[in-house]
Amino acid sequence: MKTLSVQQPWAWALFNGKPVENRSWYTFDLIHHSEKMRKRHPQWTDRQLKCCLYWQNGVRNRLKKQCETFSGYSSGLIYTLIPEAMGVNVFRTAYKNGIVLRRNPEIVYKIAFIGYRLYVT
């Protein structure tokens, strides 16, 4: 598997407004997950049932598969599964593209950005 670590300002240039850019996301039903976990762990609190430690890796792996499939269609595409670590304001970027994100949601959107490497000289 090839991965890419991009530093600023290239991360910003790569994922902010370039014409060749795509976004992918995976939708996860946190309420359904919580109900399923409550059956397995009836003594847990709501906070424990929704804890990202129990669902985040699975969601990230599914999103990664989506990105790898999409990237396989065109050589040279790169992706990041954690755009906020590269300085991207995910809430603002999602809003600009018609996705309204909320804190403490019932439905979780795990977002990745896909694009071409930008060569800055």
C-alpha positions in Angstrom: 0.0 0.0 0.0 1.3 3.4 -0.9 0.7 6.3 1.4 1.5 10.0 1.3 2.3 12.5 3.9 1.9 16.1 2.7 3.1 19.1 4.7 1.7 22.6 4.5 1.3 24.7 2.3 1.0 21.8 -0.2 -1.7 20.1 1.8 -3.8 23.3 1.6 -3.1 23.7 -2.1 -3.9 20.1 -2.9 -7.2 20.0 -1.1 -8.6 23.5 -1.4 -10.3 24.4 -4.6 -8.2 22.7 -7.3 -10.2 21.6 -10.3 -9.2 18.0 -10.0 -10.4 17.0 -6.6 -12.8 14.5 -5.2 -14.3 13.7 -1.9 -15.4 10.4 -0.6 -17.2 9.6 2.6 -18.6 6.6 4.4 -21.9 6.9 6.3 -22.1 5.2 9.7 -25.3 4.8 11.7 -24.1 5.5 15.3 -27.6 4.9 16.8 -27.8 1.4 15.3 -24.3 0.6 16.5 -25.2 1.9 20.0 -28.3 -0.3 20.2 -26.3 -3.3 19.0 -23.6 -2.6 21.7 -26.2 -2.2 24.4 -27.4 -5.8 23.8 -23.8 -7.0 24.2 -23.0 -4.6 27.2 -26.2 -3.7 29.0 -24.3 -2.1 31.9 -22.5 0.5 29.7 -23.5 4.2 29.7 -24.6 6.0 26.5 -21.1 7.6 26.3 -19.4 4.2 26.4 -21.8 2.8 23.7 -20.9 5.6 21.3 -17.2 5.7 22.1 -15.2 6.0 18.8 -12.7 3.4 20.0 -15.3 0.7 19.2 -16.3 1.8 15.7 -13.8 4.3 14.2 -11.2 1.7 12.9 -13.9 -0.3 11.1 -15.3 2.9 9.5 -11.9 4.1 8.5 -11.0 0.7 6.9 -14.2 0.8 4.8 -13.5 4.3 3.7 -9.9 3.3 2.8 -11.3 0.5 0.6 -13.5 3.0 -1.2 -10.6 5.4 -1.8 -8.3 2.6 -3.0 -11.0 1.4 -5.5 -11.6 5.0 -6.7 -7.8 5.7 -6.9 -7.3 2.5 -8.9 -9.2 4.0 -11.8 -6.7 6.7 -12.5 -3.0 6.6 -11.9 -1.5 9.4 -9.9 -4.4 9.9 -7.6 -3.6 10.2 -3.9 -5.9 10.4 -0.9 -6.0 11.2 2.8 -8.3 9.6 5.3 -7.5 12.3 8.0 -7.7 15.6 6.2 -8.1 17.6 9.4 -4.5 16.4 10.3 -3.4 18.3 7.2 -5.0 21.5 8.3 -8.2 21.2 6.2 -11.3 22.6 7.9 -13.5 19.5 7.2 -16.7 21.2 8.5 -16.4 24.2 6.2 -15.3 22.1 3.2 -18.2 19.6 3.7 -20.6 22.6 4.0 -19.4 24.1 0.7 -20.2 20.7 -0.9 -23.7 20.4 0.5 -23.0 18.2 3.5 -23.9 19.7 6.8 -21.9 18.1 9.6 -23.0 18.2 13.3 -21.2 17.6 16.5 -22.6 14.5 18.4 -24.5 13.2 15.4 -26.6 10.1 15.1 -25.2 9.5 11.6 -21.4 9.8 11.3 -19.7 10.9 8.0 -16.1 9.8 7.8 -14.6 12.0 5.0 -11.6 11.5 2.8 -10.2 13.7 0.1 -8.9 12.4 -3.2 -6.9 14.3 -5.7 -3.7 14.6 -7.8 -0.4 15.4 -6.3 0.4 19.1 -6.8 3.9 19.8 -7.8 4.9 23.2 -6.4 8.0 24.8 -7.7 
